Amino acid sequence: MLSKMDRRKFLTYVGCGCCGYVLNACSTAPITERRQLKIIPEAKLNAQAAAIFEKVKQKEKLSNDSKKLNEIKEIGKKMENSIAKYFDKEKLDDPTINFDWEYILIDNKKVRNAWCMPGGKIAVYTGMLDVTKNTNGLAAVMGHEVAHAVAKHSVERASRGTLLNVSTKIIDIASGGILSDINRTTGMDTVGLLSQLGIMNPFSRKQESEADYLGMIFSSLSGYDIRETVKIWERMKEFNKGKSQPEFMSTHPSADNRIKNINDWTNEIILDYPPIKI
């Protein structure tokens, strides 16, 4: 729960989610208590993710750096245990109760990335290790990815995408096909583009900010030094210098905004979410 840190302070950074008119499908994100719309079954997405993850393991070249992979697994295990312990201590439902955690290291130095599929399937690319530099940096990145899974962001995105498609069709019918006429006149999916820029991209940026925030909490609960988090984004900004696109066109916040938010959150998270005893 966000009793120690003012929920309103967090929401001023990432906006207030609104479930709108599908009230029965509403829930809240863990800790931040941001309202969420979830109409896609989580179990279905988790099963699909597990199948895709197996294909990724077959297709990608996995690293033979057992030392680094073991470090990733150790960080992951600490986070698994700390998250479960935190929700138990707070007498809250554990959002990871049905997760089947798994970690892989993909051998690709050109890719500075990591990702987490629904249900706790995490991949780190060897190129990301040039950014993380150390254990605390790696924990910062993994905490962010773990947070996406814990907050059920994939379920939320799939639900919003489904609702957006249905709503667009209803509006098109009700308006006598005006939306379709716009697309035909412009020769492109203007409505889809505007929806992406005006609805889905800002929403994705909100999720990314939430994952930054929750990831720092999970890293801190697991005993890692979250002061390294801002250094990750400073290094990432340096790597991407001159290549970043305008924030309104991106699914991620700008590096500058991330750095500012992380700096604002760091001290309070250290104080409010100290390492948890397992």
Protein Blocks (a to p, Z undefined) as FASTA:
>chain_A
ZZlbcfklmmmmnopadekjmmmlgccdehjlpacddfbdfklmmmmmmmmmmmmmmmpc
cdfblklmmmmmmmmmmmmmmmmmmmmmnopacfklmpccdddddddfkbgcddddehii
acddfklmmmnopamlmmmmmmmmmmmmmnommmmmmmmmmmmmmmmmmmmmmnnommmm
mmmmnopafklmmmmmmmmmmmmmmmmmmmmmmmmmmmmmnopafklmmmmmmmmmmmmg
okaccfklpcbdcfklmmmmmmmmmmmmmmmmgcddZZ
